[in-house]
C-alpha cells in the first residue's frame, strides 16, 4: 500500500536556525513527489515537484531533495513568515491519485 | 488566471440536512479531485474525475456522499444526510494530466460544521 510519513509532527525554530523536514514514502513506482505549504484557513499551496532520486529544487530559503525512500525539505535561515504546515505527497505510476502525509507544523520564532 | 474556486467557504448545518459543496476547476484542467481534511486524518482523497468521468471513488466514506461533474467547469460534492462526524474542511483541486507527475492546485476549501 502506498504510504507517506512525515516527521517531525511539529517543529519550533528560532529565526535563522536552519533545519530539515522529512518525508518518507512507500510507493509502487514513483511518478512524482510534491511539497506544499498550507497556511491556517487556506488551501495547500504548491512548492516543488521532484521526479527522480538525486533531484533537487530550490526556492528562496527552501530546498527539496529526493532519494529512493525519502525527501527532505531544508529550510535555511528561516523567518517568521515561513511558519506554516508543510505537506508532502506522492503520486504513483499508473495512477493520478496523490497520497498526502499528515504534515509538519513549523513555527519560526522572531 | 483564476485558481480553483469553491463555494460556500463556510457552512454550518444541522444533522440530517443535505449539504452541497461546489467547485470550479482551473480552466483547461482535465483532472478534478475532492479531498477532506481533518486534524486526525490529514488530507484524504475522496474521489477524482478525469474529463468529467469518475475514475476512483474508493475514498468516499459511505453512500451518504456523492459527487458529480456535469461538465468540465463544475463539480459538486453532496452529503445527504449530514452527520456531525462529517465536520471537516473539504478541498477541491485540479490538475492538467499527461506526462510525468502532475501538480495539483487546491481551492481555498469549504469549512463544514454539522451540529
Contacts between the chains, C-beta under 8 A, distances in Angstrom:
chain1	res1	chain2	res2	distance
A	31	B	100	6.1
A	31	B	101	4.8
A	32	B	100	6.1
A	32	B	101	1.8
A	32	B	102	7.2
A	33	B	101	7.4
A	34	B	101	7.1
A	34	B	103	6.7
A	34	B	104	7.7
A	36	B	106	7.9
A	42	B	108	6.2
A	42	B	109	7.6
A	43	B	4	7.6
A	43	B	91	5.7
A	43	B	93	7.8
A	43	B	106	3.6
A	43	B	107	5.4
A	43	B	108	5.0
A	43	B	109	5.3
A	44	B	43	7.6
A	44	B	91	7.6
A	44	B	106	4.9
A	45	B	106	7.6
A	46	B	103	5.4
A	46	B	104	7.8
A	46	B	105	6.4
A	49	B	101	5.4
A	49	B	103	5.7
A	51	B	100	5.5
A	51	B	101	5.8
A	87	B	42	8.0
A	87	B	43	7.0
A	89	B	43	7.9
A	91	B	101	5.2
A	91	B	102	7.2
A	95	B	56	7.8
A	96	B	31	5.7
A	96	B	48	6.5
A	96	B	50	6.9
A	96	B	55	7.2
A	96	B	95	7.5
A	96	B	97	6.4
A	96	B	102	6.9
A	97	B	45	6.0
A	97	B	48	6.8
A	97	B	56	6.3
A	98	B	33	7.3
A	98	B	45	6.8
A	98	B	104	6.0
A	99	B	45	7.5
A	100	B	35	7.9
A	100	B	42	5.9
A	100	B	43	4.1
A	101	B	42	6.9
A	102	B	41	7.7
A	102	B	42	3.8
A	103	B	42	6.4
